[in-house]
Amino acid sequence: MISSNDFRTGVSIELDGSVWRVVEFLHVKPGKGSAFVRTKLKNVQTGSTVERTFRAGETVPQATLEKSVMQHTYREAEAYVFMDMDTYEEVRMTEAQIGSGVKYLREEMEVNVVRWNGQILEVELPNSIVLEVTETDPGVKGDTATGGTKPAIVETGAQVQVPLFISIGERIKIDTRSDTYLGRE
């Protein structure tokens, strides 16, 4: 159990038989009446968000999430096969289970798999990865880092906006959370 006074961004709680993550919270102490906590919650399974108000000090069950390190080994038809690095068991997941990060997934990449009651909730990729540019417009003499951006396709098939001076074959660092170029590697 966790008190509503202890809510922080990223805390997972159980409500109505599913897992919700606190996205925003605000402790409110009005001049009249008792204090309360106004929250914005995101359902981890469906992605929907709701706003909910809790009385100050109200307790709710905290979700017990299990996080395990798994390695993407190969793709089989519509499934992505992951191996648990501790037990060496294989797990198959669909694109829907992996989410938007599937565009950066490559073989032998280690990811964190978050489970709740044995059910896979989400797959967490590393915050940044290094990939090779396979397709982009050629750079022209005089292109600088502040001159603008152009689209580039990396080895996994993902498209990222990169500075004009980047050319095919270069290895670049990408932020997987915001799909942005971080620099050359």
C-alpha positions as CSV (number, residue, x, y, z in Angstrom):
1,M,0.0,0.0,0.0
2,I,1.1,3.5,-0.8
3,S,-0.2,6.8,0.6
4,S,-1.4,9.4,-1.8
5,N,1.0,11.8,0.0
6,D,3.9,9.6,-1.4
7,F,2.8,9.9,-5.1
8,R,5.7,10.9,-7.4
9,T,6.0,10.9,-11.2
10,G,6.6,7.3,-12.3
11,V,5.0,5.5,-9.3
12,S,2.8,2.5,-10.4
13,I,-0.4,1.8,-8.5
14,E,-3.2,-0.8,-8.9
15,L,-6.8,0.6,-9.5
16,D,-9.8,-1.3,-10.8
17,G,-7.8,-4.4,-11.7
18,S,-5.1,-2.7,-13.8
19,V,-1.8,-0.9,-13.5
20,W,-1.7,2.9,-13.6
21,R,1.4,5.1,-13.6
22,V,1.4,8.5,-12.1
23,V,2.2,11.0,-14.9
24,E,1.5,14.3,-12.9
25,F,0.6,15.0,-9.4
26,L,-0.3,18.1,-7.4
27,H,-0.8,18.4,-3.6
28,V,-3.6,20.9,-3.0
29,K,-4.4,22.4,0.4
30,P,-7.4,24.7,0.1
31,G,-8.2,27.4,2.6
32,K,-11.4,25.6,3.6
33,G,-11.7,21.8,3.8
34,S,-9.2,19.0,3.8
35,A,-6.1,18.6,1.6
36,F,-6.2,16.4,-1.5
37,V,-3.9,15.1,-4.3
38,R,-4.9,15.8,-7.9
39,T,-3.3,13.2,-10.3
40,K,-3.0,12.4,-13.9
41,L,-2.8,8.6,-14.3
42,K,-1.8,6.6,-17.4
43,N,-3.0,3.0,-17.9
44,V,0.2,1.0,-18.6
45,Q,-1.8,-1.7,-20.5
46,T,-4.0,0.4,-22.8
47,G,-2.2,3.8,-22.8
48,S,-5.3,5.8,-21.8
49,T,-5.0,8.6,-19.3
50,V,-7.4,9.9,-16.7
51,E,-7.4,12.6,-14.0
52,R,-8.3,11.4,-10.5
53,T,-8.4,13.1,-7.1
54,F,-7.4,11.3,-3.9
55,R,-7.9,12.5,-0.3
56,A,-4.6,13.4,1.4
57,G,-3.3,10.3,3.2
58,E,-5.6,7.9,1.3
59,T,-3.9,4.5,0.6
60,V,-4.0,2.6,-2.6
61,P,-2.2,-0.7,-3.5
62,Q,1.1,-0.2,-5.1
63,A,1.7,-2.3,-8.2
64,T,4.4,-4.9,-7.8
65,L,6.3,-4.9,-11.1
66,E,9.0,-7.3,-12.1
67,K,11.8,-6.1,-14.3
68,S,14.1,-8.6,-16.1
69,V,16.9,-8.2,-18.6
70,M,16.2,-10.0,-21.9
71,Q,18.1,-10.1,-25.2
72,H,16.4,-9.9,-28.6
73,T,17.7,-13.0,-30.4
74,Y,15.8,-13.1,-33.7
75,R,12.5,-12.4,-35.5
76,E,10.2,-15.3,-36.4
77,A,7.3,-14.3,-38.7
78,E,5.3,-11.7,-36.8
79,A,6.9,-12.5,-33.4
80,Y,10.1,-11.1,-31.9
81,V,12.0,-13.7,-29.8
82,F,13.7,-12.6,-26.6
83,M,15.9,-14.7,-24.3
84,D,15.9,-14.2,-20.5
85,M,19.5,-13.6,-19.5
86,D,19.1,-15.3,-16.2
87,T,17.0,-18.4,-17.0
88,Y,17.8,-18.7,-20.8
89,E,14.0,-19.1,-21.5
90,E,12.6,-17.8,-24.7
91,V,9.6,-15.4,-24.9
92,R,7.8,-14.4,-28.0
93,M,6.3,-10.9,-28.3
94,T,4.3,-9.0,-30.9
95,E,4.9,-5.5,-32.2
96,A,2.0,-4.3,-30.1
97,Q,3.6,-5.6,-26.8
98,I,6.9,-4.0,-27.7
99,G,5.4,-0.6,-28.7
100,S,7.0,2.2,-30.7
101,G,10.5,1.1,-29.8
102,V,10.3,-1.8,-32.2
103,K,11.8,0.4,-34.9
104,Y,15.2,0.5,-33.0
105,L,15.2,-3.2,-32.1
106,R,18.2,-5.2,-33.5
107,E,19.6,-8.6,-32.8
108,E,21.5,-9.1,-29.6
109,M,20.1,-5.9,-28.1
110,E,19.4,-6.1,-24.3
111,V,16.2,-4.6,-23.1
112,N,14.2,-4.5,-19.8
113,V,10.9,-6.3,-19.8
114,V,8.4,-5.1,-17.2
115,R,5.8,-7.7,-16.0
116,W,2.9,-7.5,-13.7
117,N,1.2,-10.8,-12.5
118,G,3.1,-12.7,-15.2
119,Q,1.7,-10.4,-18.0
120,I,4.2,-8.4,-20.0
121,L,3.4,-4.7,-19.7
122,E,6.1,-2.9,-21.6
123,V,9.6,-3.3,-23.1
124,E,12.1,-0.6,-22.1
125,L,14.9,0.0,-24.7
126,P,18.2,1.6,-23.7
127,N,17.9,5.5,-23.6
128,S,20.3,5.9,-26.4
129,I,21.7,3.5,-29.1
130,V,24.3,3.8,-31.8
131,L,23.2,2.9,-35.4
132,E,24.7,3.2,-38.8
133,V,23.1,5.5,-41.4
134,T,22.1,3.4,-44.5
135,E,20.2,6.0,-46.5
136,T,20.2,9.8,-46.7
137,D,20.8,12.7,-49.1
138,P,24.5,13.4,-49.7
139,G,26.1,16.1,-47.7
140,V,27.3,19.2,-49.5
141,K,30.5,21.2,-48.8
142,G,29.6,24.1,-46.4
143,D,26.9,22.2,-44.5
144,T,27.3,22.9,-40.8
145,A,25.8,21.6,-37.6
146,T,23.5,24.6,-37.2
147,G,22.4,24.7,-40.9
148,G,19.3,22.5,-40.6
149,T,18.3,18.9,-40.8
150,K,17.4,16.2,-43.3
151,P,15.8,12.7,-42.9
152,A,18.1,9.7,-42.6
153,I,17.2,6.0,-42.4
154,V,19.3,3.8,-40.1
155,E,20.2,0.1,-40.2
156,T,17.0,-0.9,-38.3
157,G,14.7,1.0,-40.8
158,A,13.9,3.8,-38.4
159,Q,13.9,7.4,-39.8
160,V,15.6,10.1,-37.8
161,Q,16.2,13.8,-38.5
162,V,20.0,14.4,-38.7
163,P,22.2,17.5,-39.4
164,L,23.0,18.1,-43.1
165,F,26.7,17.0,-42.8
166,I,25.8,13.4,-41.9
167,S,26.5,10.9,-44.8
168,I,25.8,7.2,-45.5
169,G,27.9,4.8,-43.5
170,E,28.4,7.1,-40.4
171,R,27.4,5.8,-37.0
172,I,25.2,8.1,-35.0
173,K,23.8,8.1,-31.5
174,I,20.0,8.3,-31.2
175,D,17.8,9.0,-28.2
176,T,15.1,6.3,-28.3
177,R,12.7,8.2,-26.1
178,S,12.4,11.3,-28.3
179,D,13.7,9.9,-31.7
180,T,16.3,12.6,-31.9
181,Y,19.9,12.7,-33.1
182,L,22.4,13.1,-30.2
183,G,25.8,13.1,-32.1
184,R,28.3,11.0,-34.1
185,E,29.9,8.0,-32.6
